Amino acid sequence: MKAYKLAILAWMTCMSAGPVLLGQDEPSADLFTEAYTDTFQETFFEALKQKAIENYDRARALLLKCREMDPENPVIDHELAVVMAQEKAYAAAEEYALAAVVRNPEQYWYIKTLMEILRAQYKSTENVGGFPGSLETVRYNLGRWHLEQEEGGKALEYLQSLPDTGRVLAMRQLALRLENATTPHPESPASAVIQTPEANSAEVLMIRMEEMEASAQWNDLLAAASEATILYPLQPQVFYFKGKALLEKGAAAEAVVELEMAEMLLLESGPWATRIYTSLERAHRTLGHEKKAAEYAAKRKTGL
């Protein structure tokens, strides 16, 4: 079992520098939690190795052998879909991608791969027989995927019928912002900060908002960050700056909303995660939510 874990680690290290399928290809070997036979392990990891070096014919043959040994495993179906999509064999890739979604509809990356394969064929889920589109988890994942494509209206179609959980509400808010992003809006107090094409670049905005935070210019930071959330609605940093400004101005409850949006959009650990968790811990402590504050304190320490 120790050798198996080392093999997973080695594969994930390899994948970090490997090619990407159609979009962002998430490693899926971490979904294997059972001790498979040595033959299966050797075949599977050799397939991943061949995939990483873009030897797709060999990878596909090895994955098909794995499927013979474990025909019900959605991870194998997903990997086959990825490889076949790289070969532009979209019809076959679609079949395996759909099988992975049907077997594990909660796994977002399976939906992502299927949607990318369908889009490459100018198709939608309405053209796919057997697609479990009525499941809440599938509708949530579809909403998330369309948000990543910056398709706010389409995302809302899937999110509107879902229960009003905190995450769903945050995603609806983001979808609405995306949908309204092209609508002309009156000049705001931030116009002095955001008024030229050069000033609208994300890099310049980030630098200016960093300076405002460092010099405690909370009113200016709030105005600039509010405008930036419209210009760059998928950037967690702009929601962090808005939340931080609100927190410093004494609006802890409003700050939590913006900071949780930043957390939802965050894709990795690191310094930004630490800043978001630190502010969320402080905001919840200010509101007397000690349990939530403790949760974010733990996240801040572990980086997760």
N, C-alpha and C positions, 0 to 999 in steps of 0.2 A: 504493500500500500504506500510505503514511503517513496518507492521508485515511481509509482504512479503520480503522486503529488509533485515530485520533481519534474516529471515529464510535462505536466500541466503548466508548471512555472516556466519551463523552457519554451513551451509553445507560445505562451502569452508574451514572453519576452521577444520571441521571433515576430509575432504578429504586430508588435508595437512599431516595427520598422517595415512591415510588409505592405503590399498593395491594398487598395480599397475597392470594394465592389459597389459600383453605381452610386455610392454615397459613403456613409460611415459604416464599416463592417465591424460589428461588435463580436469579440471572441465568445464562443458559446461552450467551450470545453469545460468551463467552471460549472456547467449544469450537470455534469456527470458526477454523481455522488456514490455510486455503487462500485464494487470491485469487479471489473470485467476480467475476462480471461486475458492471458498474456497475448494471445493471437489477436484478439480484438484491439487491445491497446496499441500493439505494434502497428497494426494496419491503420488504425485511426490516426495516430500521430504521424505516420509516414504520409498519409493523405494530406494532412494539414501542412506538412513540410513541402510537399509537392505543390500545393495550392499557393504557399507563400512565395515560391520561386516561379510561379505562373506556369507551371507544367500542368495545365488543367486536364488534359486527357488522362494522365496518370492519376491525378487526384480523384477524378470522377470514377475511374475503375476501382480504386481502392475504397472509396466511400460506398460504392455499390456492394462490395464484398462485406463491408461493415453492416450494411442494411440487411444482407442475407442472414447475418449473425444476430441482429437485433432489429427486426422489421418495424417495431412500434415506437422507435426512439425518435422524437421530433428533432433532436439535435442533428442527427444524421440527415434527415430530410432537409433541414435548413441549410446545412453545409452543401448538400447536393444542389440546392437551389442557387446558392451563391456561386458555386463553380460553373454551373450551366449558364447562369446569367453572364458570367465573364466570357463564356464561349458564344454569347448571343443566341443560345438555344432557348429562347424565351418561353416557348410553349411548354417544353419539358420542365424548365425552371419553375414556371407557374404551378405546375402540378405538385412538385415537391414543396414549394413554398406554402401552398394551400394546405397540404397535409400537415406541415409543421404547425400552422395556425390552428387547425382543427384539433390537433392533439394537445396543444398548449396555448389556448387563446389569451392567457394572461401575459405571455411573453411579448413585450413591445417590439423587440428586434425582429421577431418573425413577421409581425404586421408590416414593419418598415421594409423588410426585404420584399415581401409580396407586393406592396404598393409601388416600389421602385420598378419591379418587373412588369407590373401592369402598366405603369406610366410609359415604360419603354415601348410598349405595344399599343399605346394610345387607347388603353382599356381602363375600365373602372370596376369596382367590386360588383356593380350591377350586372356585369357580363360574366360573373364567375358562379357557376353552379355549386351549391354546397357551402358557400361562404357563410360563416356564422355571424352575420351582421347584426342580429338582434340581441346578442349578448352585451351586457353593459360594459364588461371589460374590453370587448372588441371596439365598441363605440368610443370608449375613452381613449384607447390607443389610436384610433383613427383621428379623433380630435387632436391628439398630440402631434400626430404625423402632419396633419394639415397646418397646424401652427408652425411647425418647423419649416414648412414650405411658404410661410407667410401668407396663407390663405385663410384669413379670419372668418369670412362668410361661410366657407365650407366647414371649417372647424366648428362653428356654432351649430350647424345642422346636426352634428353628432353629439355635441355637448348639451344642447338645450333639454333633451329628454332624460338626462342623467340626474341622480339624486344630488341635492345641494350640499355636497361635502365642501370642505374648505378648499381642497385642491381643484375641484371642478369649478367652483366660483372664481378662483383666481385665474383659471384657464379661460373661462368665459370673458372675464374682464380683459385679458390680454387679447383675445380674439376680437372683441369689440374695438379695442384700440387699433389693432391691425386693420380692421374693416374701415375705420374712420381716419386712418393715417393720411389718406390722400385728400380728405375734405379740407377746404380752406378754413383757417381759424384766425380769429382776431389776434393782433399783436399782443404779446404778453410783456410783463415787466422784464422778461429775460431777453427781449429783442436786442438790448444793447450787447448781450453776450452772443446771441445766435442771430446774425443778420446778414452774413455774407456766405458764399459757397465755401470759402476757406474755413470759416468758423463752424460750418456744419459738419466737418469731418469728425468722425468718432475720436480720432487721436487727439485733436485739438481740444474737443470738449472734455475729454478725460483729464487732460493736463490742467485745464482751467478749473475743473471741479475739484481736482486734487488740491490745487492752490487755495481755493475757497475753503475747503475743509481744514487745511493746515492753518489758515489764518482766521478760522472761526467766523467766516462771513455767511452765517446761516440763512439770512433772507435771500442773498444773491444765489446761494447754492440751491435753495429750494426752488427759486424761479428757474434757474438754468436746468436743474434736474427734471423739473416738471415738463419743460419743453423737450428735453432729451428723451423722455419716455415715449413721446409721440414720434420723434425722429428715429429712434432706435429701440423699438418695443421688444426686441428679443435679447437685449444686452442686460445681464444681471447687474452690472456696475451702476447703471443709471438709476435703477430702482434702489440700490444700496444708498447712493448719494441722497436721493429724495427721502428715504427713510431716516437716514442719519440726520438730515437737516430738521425733519419733523421732530425727531427725538430730542434734539438739542433745543428746539423751540417749545418743548413741553407737551407736545402732542403724541404721547407714547402709543395710544391706541391706533391712531392713523399711521404711525411709524411702523407698527407691526404688520399692517396690511402690505406696505411697500416692501418691507424687508423680507416678508414671506414670499412675495413675488420674486425677489432677487434670489432667494433660496431655491425656488422652483425652477428658475431658469439656469441655475448653476449646474454645470456638467462635470466638474471635477473638484477635487480638494486642492488646497493651497492657500496662499495669502488672502485671496478674496473670500474664500469660505470662512477663514478665521475672522475677518472683519465683519462679515454678515452675522455669523454666530455670536460674536461678542456684542454687537448692537442688539440682536434679538434677546440675548440673555439680559442685558440691561433694561430693555423696554419691558419685558415681562416682569422683571423684578420691580420696576417702577409701578406696574399695574397690580402688584401683589400676587402675581401668578408664579409662586415659588416652584411648583412642580415643573412648569414649562421652562422657567429660568434654569433649573438644574439640568434639564434635558439639553439645553443649548450650551450650558457650561461643559457638559460631557462631550458634546460634539466638537466644541472649540478645542478641547484638550486632545481628542483623538484625530481631529481633522476629517471626520466622516459625517 
